[in-house]
Amino acid sequence: MNNSDATNSVISETSVIADSVATVDVVLTRKFLLDYPRDAALKIESMAADEAAEILALQPVYALLPMWKMLMPSAAGEVLSLLPVDHIRELLAELPPQDTVRMLGQLRKEAREQMLQMLAEPVRNELVSLMGYPEHSAGRLMETRTQVFRGEMTIAETLKILRRVQLKTARAVFLVDRDGRLTAKVFLQDIAISEPQITLDTLAQPIVAVVPSTAGREEISELFEKHQLFDLPVVDIDHRLLGIINHSNLVQVSQEDMSSDVLAMVGASRDERALSGPLFAVKKRMPWLQINLLTAFLAASVVGLFESTIASFTALAVLLPVVAGQSGNAGAQALAVTMRGLALREITIRHWFRVMFKEVRVGFMNGVGVAVTCGIGVFLWSQSIGLVLVICSAMVLAMVAAGFAGAVVPIVLVRFGQDPAQASSIILTTVTDVIGFFAFLGIATLLSGML
């Protein structure tokens, strides 16, 4: 045998040995995954995602499933995206739907949509349905790309992961037990000042509040206010973390709702923007302008009832807009405060009497204050005590009615399932004008002998 043949023989034997070793590694890894899935999950979580994916890609999916159910969602999502397409498709189809939803929630929207398109339509529809949440629910408000940690992890291991994922909005990290259920949290400031070898469970703080994904914004706001929270965990039926609602996100959504309410209150569409086309703006605004016109005629008809009184005392025509203007402003103030309370969930419909009683008292006190100022001005102008009595009494009555309407109208609309922002302003304007005109002209008619 010459040297070349000997060399080829050695290379061939080395290749066979390497293949045998690789085969043994694959077999031993498979046995480890199947027999010790929890330990395998801990090992995978401690590895770089690309390294873990390279090892797991050599295994059949049935060997990965027991271990995959033990993985933290963040690690599972990161590794999943690096696996072959066949592995991804089969894992997503075979895993329990709730586990799949938690894992997909860790991915960016584009990657999540791409993976869903790999699945058969029935499986895809089921997952899409599970990931859909009602409007204004906790599921819509939460941030799904969150990290969870195990209590036995050290500060050094935690910091390594945090530097990699760069969760800039996080104030705390959340801990889960061996079954992935939420147990506690650790504040980032405690992690930053602790020794590297300390474990997270020594720094753990209790979680004072959680919400299900279907919780409404009213319940969420109450929990934030009651417990002075910076973030609120959203959990599923098994108490496993689905996402986190940050206080800043809740405030931002409330502000957006309030800004759209302002548009709706003046008859503009929530969809209209500053640079929307003129025809679009006209289409959205015209119906409400026509409704306003009808209510204006209603107010005018009240004035028409007292036509003879106005003809006899022309000073009433001069002072009529004063009463209507002041009551309209008072009603708008009460309406704005009530609308903000409803938007921020400070009040609900069960608070209607307290809100109404407060606004009626405010309207009375403001009415008395404005009536005194107005009465002095009217006396200096007309030298008529009768006219002063008319304007003062009408002002108080009109502002009390305005406060009542500003508080009650939006709450009543909510009670009947209507959008309070869409119609409150129009109803309020009608009430303040009709009552203001009727009070002023009615009292003037009664006291006509003093004018």
Steps between C-alpha positions, in 0.01 A plus 500: 500500500648836403486815710204644303288191557592500867403865535164445328434205723569706814276780375222253425527338840506842668186602310323181603600555861383863485168394352464237769578752772251744349238226486565411862473868598166528321369184664617604848354847452168348396494277809584800719217702344247222548603382847590833663297770320518749788878477528526518122292821500732659757799402288348644181415826680863539608632459143521747216192473280689414181701229679184350652320507164789322331478213749120476504473504121655151499221362719153388396217722619351231726823511705481880531137528614539398870793737545339781300206516739748574782682782321443861594304667217776750420763227455255278311409776256863594437609143429187418298573772245838337423371145443428345157159574350375143547589509869325836542184382325478175697581659838236770459242239403583253777554729799200590720339812349550714813872416506524590134326833556739594782799407286380685189438806714876532549561546128480812290178540304663421165662180625178395672294548185756310296483200733122499506494483121694172520213328679192323373197729492309341794805523728576854386142615556498352851821681596388829346175474695688440826726797434206731434366698796198727547538874446631685809586169671821411681599281206493803268698719741772255605853476365559134415875519443596452863766297678436260785769351722541216744568567866816288504667713232785721620532875459784446252285272281209741519707802400643310205150432369378854569793649309421277205125570480523871602154542651521876546150547645528231769515599868499144635554143387242231571573158647327172419499162673594162356167482316531848352246662734555856611627521858683826575693791357839665558557871447778594260653739754546206740664298225734786412642536854520128591801267486530285184471166683174584681192320368182680397276328756692671783388837358146396409204725581136382504272585209208696641273493194448320170222509241368256240534591134128580477501756783358840405679832523290605799628206707856562380490869590361423845785256570764747385352770722435276801846342513702785343640264238752566225416178317224241521542133397239342272456126558306214346274251675806303619657813653771507236623837382360624167634853511546820697294821500724799564348804668634725225314294235175527694537878531580533130193301395280707734639821353432377147143414599454843652632676188261302280219583745574871453449458125179307548360751749504776237355281227826415323587142414755306703650398166553857379849646505630853451599420139194294408331591171223764500236259365582245770471771768168625360361147487586441865393840637185580302261258680584649837468854369150415379411355841635815665277704271192310617589556865556870428146522361375332817667769710363768267149363544532558876589862434198523269270408790594826670494722193257750658713532813812573293305751290393684817844499662773522235773487767422130536623434144832663591548287814371169362837390350670571835299233680535248217875560469575464870288187541660349189850560636406357841351192339807450282722507809289239678488288184879513453569392860246216480630383162856494630389303805331242277798480263752451781264263686495729803123465504243251372124519453449397862654835602233698313332646808825616661617661178162660433463632855848647493444675164161636609662653809783640290246642255304664783806660660640615166155624404474711815846646443436582136150629579638754749749634246242496221238668723732787581575553132134486400398747773766749392381463142122499546434637851223233520472284813251274321742430218773422756273248673414337168859464381632383838235235565513376140880479515495281811231268362669470160842417647355242739327335203823517299695325776234233526496437124880506470529226760200282418489500119830309437429253780152427364644445153753253640220324689315440173812384318555816296820697442478795741742707295295478183175660618562658842590844368192529280263388776670731750470801268131431451436466874692815600343712225143383557514523880699824494257670263193361675624599846598851396190580296264313732620692808488823298137427416415433866676817615387716208337741744843589641672557165 
